[in-house]
């Protein structure tokens, strides 16, 4: 029972993280695309600030 409750909580959190979900597939797809773009930018910012890697010019080391 505890695993099932944990699964439900995690599923609910994952559903609300990218924003509101509706029955409109295009609206949901836009939210997921925006969330994905945000994660890419977060990854690039982390690499730029902590690993000194520039995604815009990877040969500039």
DSSP file (Angstrom, degrees, kcal/mol; ACC not computed):
  #  RESIDUE AA STRUCTURE BP1 BP2  ACC     N-H-->O    O-->H-N    N-H-->O    O-->H-N    TCO  KAPPA ALPHA  PHI   PSI    X-CA   Y-CA   Z-CA
    1    1 A X     >        0   0    0      0, 0.0     4,-2.2     0, 0.0     5,-0.2   0.000 360.0 360.0 360.0 -37.8    0.0    0.0    0.0
    2    2 A X  H  >  +     0   0    0      1,-0.2     4,-2.3     2,-0.2     5,-0.2   0.891 360.0  50.2 -65.8 -39.0    2.8    2.4    0.8
    3    3 A X  H  > S+     0   0    0      2,-0.2     4,-2.5     1,-0.2    -1,-0.2   0.897 110.2  50.4 -65.1 -39.6    4.4    1.9   -2.6
    4    4 A X  H  > S+     0   0    0      2,-0.2     4,-2.3     1,-0.2    -2,-0.2   0.906 110.7  48.5 -65.4 -41.7    1.1    2.6   -4.4
    5    5 A X  H  X S+     0   0    0     -4,-2.2     4,-2.3     2,-0.2    -1,-0.2   0.908 111.4  50.3 -64.6 -42.2    0.6    5.8   -2.4
    6    6 A X  H  X S+     0   0    0     -4,-2.3     4,-2.5     1,-0.2    -2,-0.2   0.913 110.0  51.1 -61.6 -42.5    4.1    6.9   -3.2
    7    7 A X  H  X S+     0   0    0     -4,-2.5     4,-2.7     1,-0.2    -2,-0.2   0.915 109.9  49.5 -60.8 -44.0    3.5    6.2   -6.9
    8    8 A X  H  X S+     0   0    0     -4,-2.3     4,-2.3     2,-0.2    -1,-0.2   0.902 111.4  48.8 -63.5 -41.1    0.3    8.2   -6.8
    9    9 A X  H  X S+     0   0    0     -4,-2.3     4,-2.3     2,-0.2    -2,-0.2   0.933 113.4  46.6 -64.8 -45.4    2.0   11.2   -5.2
   10   10 A X  H  X S+     0   0    0     -4,-2.5     4,-2.5     1,-0.2    -2,-0.2   0.901 111.9  50.9 -64.0 -40.6    4.9   11.1   -7.7
   11   11 A X  H  X S+     0   0    0     -4,-2.7     4,-1.8     1,-0.2    -1,-0.2   0.902 110.5  49.5 -63.1 -40.7    2.5   10.8  -10.6
   12   12 A X  H  X S+     0   0    0     -4,-2.3     4,-1.5     2,-0.2    -2,-0.2   0.907 111.4  48.9 -65.2 -41.6    0.5   13.8   -9.3
   13   13 A X  H  X S+     0   0    0     -4,-2.3     4,-1.4     1,-0.2    -2,-0.2   0.907 111.3  49.2 -65.5 -41.5    3.7   15.9   -8.9
   14   14 A X  H  X S+     0   0    0     -4,-2.5     4,-0.6     1,-0.2    -1,-0.2   0.838 108.9  54.3 -66.4 -31.4    4.9   15.0  -12.4
   15   15 A X  H  < S+     0   0    0     -4,-1.8    -1,-0.2     1,-0.2    -2,-0.2   0.836 114.3  38.9 -71.6 -32.3    1.5   15.9  -13.9
   16   16 A X  H >< S+     0   0    0     -4,-1.5     3,-0.7     1,-0.1    -1,-0.2   0.617  95.3  83.1 -95.5 -11.7    1.5   19.4  -12.4
   17   17 A X  H 3< S+     0   0    0     -4,-1.4    -1,-0.1     1,-0.2    -2,-0.1   0.936  93.3  43.3 -59.9 -49.6    5.1   20.3  -12.8
   18   18 A X  T 3< S-     0   0    0     -4,-0.6     2,-0.3     1,-0.2    -1,-0.2   0.597 122.1 -96.2 -76.9  -5.7    4.9   21.5  -16.5
   19   19 A X    <   -     0   0    0     -3,-0.7    -1,-0.2    -4,-0.1     2,-0.2  -0.866  68.4 -12.1 128.8-162.7    1.7   23.4  -15.9
   20   20 A X        -     0   0    0     -2,-0.3     2,-0.4    -3,-0.1    11,-0.1  -0.476  55.5-150.2 -77.3 144.1   -2.0   22.9  -16.3
   21   21 A X        +     0   0    0     -2,-0.2     2,-0.2    10,-0.1     4,-0.1  -0.933  19.9 170.7-113.8 138.7   -3.2   19.9  -18.3
   22   22 A X        -     0   0    0     -2,-0.4     6,-0.1     2,-0.3     0, 0.0  -0.626  50.8 -95.6-128.2-172.5   -6.5   19.9  -20.3
   23   23 A X  S    S+     0   0    0     -2,-0.2     2,-0.8     4,-0.0     3,-0.1   0.479  95.6 101.3 -85.6  -4.0   -8.2   17.7  -22.7
   24   24 A X     >  -     0   0    0      1,-0.2     4,-2.1     2,-0.0    -2,-0.3  -0.746  60.3-161.1 -85.1 111.3   -6.7   19.8  -25.6
   25   25 A X  H  > S+     0   0    0     -2,-0.8     4,-2.6     1,-0.2     5,-0.2   0.872  88.7  52.7 -63.8 -38.9   -3.7   17.8  -26.9
   26   26 A X  H  > S+     0   0    0      2,-0.2     4,-2.2     1,-0.2    -1,-0.2   0.903 109.1  49.8 -64.6 -40.6   -2.1   20.8  -28.6
   27   27 A X  H  > S+     0   0    0      2,-0.2     4,-1.8     1,-0.2    -2,-0.2   0.926 113.3  46.1 -62.5 -45.6   -2.3   22.9  -25.3
   28   28 A X  H  X S+     0   0    0     -4,-2.1     4,-2.4     1,-0.2    -2,-0.2   0.899 110.4  53.4 -64.9 -40.6   -0.7   20.0  -23.4
   29   29 A X  H  X S+     0   0    0     -4,-2.6     4,-2.4     1,-0.2    -1,-0.2   0.889 107.2  51.9 -62.2 -39.9    2.0   19.5  -26.1
   30   30 A X  H  X S+     0   0    0     -4,-2.2     4,-2.3     2,-0.2    -1,-0.2   0.886 109.3  50.0 -64.2 -39.0    2.9   23.2  -25.8
   31   31 A X  H  X S+     0   0    0     -4,-1.8     4,-2.4     2,-0.2    -2,-0.2   0.924 112.1  47.3 -64.3 -43.4    3.3   22.9  -22.1
   32   32 A X  H  X S+     0   0    0     -4,-2.4     4,-2.4     2,-0.2    -2,-0.2   0.882 111.7  50.6 -66.7 -37.6    5.5   19.8  -22.4
   33   33 A X  H  X S+     0   0    0     -4,-2.4     4,-2.5     2,-0.2    -1,-0.2   0.908 111.4  48.4 -65.2 -41.7    7.6   21.6  -25.1
   34   34 A X  H  X S+     0   0    0     -4,-2.3     4,-2.2     2,-0.2    -2,-0.2   0.911 111.8  49.2 -64.3 -42.8    8.0   24.6  -22.9
   35   35 A X  H  X S+     0   0    0     -4,-2.4     4,-2.0     2,-0.2    -2,-0.2   0.909 111.5  49.9 -62.7 -42.7    9.0   22.4  -19.9
   36   36 A X  H  X S+     0   0    0     -4,-2.4     4,-2.1     1,-0.2    -2,-0.2   0.912 109.9  50.2 -63.4 -43.3   11.5   20.5  -22.1
   37   37 A X  H  X S+     0   0    0     -4,-2.5     4,-2.3     1,-0.2    -1,-0.2   0.887 109.1  52.5 -61.9 -39.1   13.0   23.8  -23.3
   38   38 A X  H  X S+     0   0    0     -4,-2.2     4,-2.2     1,-0.2    -1,-0.2   0.894 108.6  49.9 -63.6 -39.9   13.3   25.0  -19.7
   39   39 A X  H  X S+     0   0    0     -4,-2.0     4,-2.3     2,-0.2    -2,-0.2   0.874 109.8  50.9 -67.6 -37.1   15.2   21.8  -18.8
   40   40 A X  H  X S+     0   0    0     -4,-2.1     4,-2.5     2,-0.2    -2,-0.2   0.932 111.6  47.5 -64.5 -45.2   17.6   22.2  -21.7
   41   41 A X  H  X S+     0   0    0     -4,-2.3     4,-2.6     2,-0.2    -2,-0.2   0.878 110.7  52.1 -64.2 -37.0   18.3   25.8  -20.7
   42   42 A X  H  X S+     0   0    0     -4,-2.2     4,-2.4     2,-0.2    -1,-0.2   0.923 110.7  48.2 -62.9 -44.2   18.9   24.7  -17.1
   43   43 A X  H  X S+     0   0    0     -4,-2.3     4,-2.4     2,-0.2    -2,-0.2   0.917 112.8  47.8 -61.8 -45.0   21.3   22.0  -18.2
   44   44 A X  H  X S+     0   0    0     -4,-2.5     4,-2.5     2,-0.2    -2,-0.2   0.898 111.5  50.2 -65.2 -40.5   23.2   24.5  -20.4
   45   45 A X  H  X S+     0   0    0     -4,-2.6     4,-2.6     2,-0.2     5,-0.3   0.910 110.4  50.3 -64.0 -41.5   23.3   27.1  -17.6
   46   46 A X  H  X>S+     0   0    0     -4,-2.4     4,-2.7     1,-0.2     5,-0.7   0.946 112.9  46.1 -60.6 -48.4   24.7   24.5  -15.2
   47   47 A X  H  X5S+     0   0    0     -4,-2.4     6,-2.0     1,-0.2     4,-1.1   0.896 114.1  48.8 -61.7 -40.0   27.4   23.5  -17.7
   48   48 A X  H  <5S+     0   0    0     -4,-2.5     4,-0.3     4,-0.2    -2,-0.2   0.913 120.4  33.8 -68.0 -42.7   28.3   27.1  -18.4
   49   49 A X  H  <5S+     0   0    0     -4,-2.6    -2,-0.2    -5,-0.2    -3,-0.2   0.850 131.0  26.9 -85.9 -35.4   28.6   28.2  -14.8
   50   50 A X  H  <5S+     0   0    0     -4,-2.7    -3,-0.2    -5,-0.3    -2,-0.1   0.769 132.1  30.6-102.0 -28.0   29.9   25.1  -13.0
   51   51 A X  S  <<S-     0   0    0     -4,-1.1    -3,-0.2    -5,-0.7    -4,-0.1   0.416  96.0-127.3-110.3  -1.1   31.8   23.2  -15.8
   52   52 A X        +     0   0    0     -4,-0.3     2,-0.5    -5,-0.3    -4,-0.2   0.876  58.7 145.6  55.7  42.1   32.9   26.3  -17.8
   53   53 A X        -     0   0    0     -6,-2.0     2,-0.7    -9,-0.2    -1,-0.2  -0.949  39.2-151.7-112.8 123.9   31.5   24.7  -21.0
   54   54 A X        -     0   0    0     -2,-0.5     3,-0.4     3,-0.3     6,-0.2  -0.851   5.8-165.9 -99.2 114.0   30.0   27.1  -23.6
   55   55 A X  S    S+     0   0    0     -2,-0.7     3,-0.5     1,-0.2    -1,-0.2   0.785  88.4  58.4 -68.2 -27.8   27.2   25.4  -25.6
   56   56 A X  S    S+     0   0    0      1,-0.3    -1,-0.2     2,-0.1     2,-0.2   0.825 125.3  16.2 -72.5 -30.9   27.3   28.2  -28.2
   57   57 A X    >   +     0   0    0     -3,-0.4     3,-1.6     3,-0.1    -3,-0.3  -0.651  66.6 173.0-142.5  81.5   30.9   27.7  -28.9
   58   58 A X  T 3  S+     0   0    0     -3,-0.5    -1,-0.1     1,-0.3    -3,-0.1   0.686  78.2  61.8 -67.8 -16.7   32.2   24.3  -27.7
   59   59 A X  T 3  S+     0   0    0      1,-0.2     2,-1.5     2,-0.1    -1,-0.3   0.509  78.5  93.9 -84.8  -3.7   35.6   24.7  -29.4
   60   60 A X    <         0   0    0     -3,-1.6    -6,-0.2    -6,-0.2    -1,-0.2  -0.554 360.0 360.0 -91.0  72.2   36.4   27.7  -27.3
   61   61 A X              0   0    0     -2,-1.5    -1,-0.2    -8,-0.1    -2,-0.1   0.347 360.0 360.0-124.2 360.0   38.3   26.1  -24.5
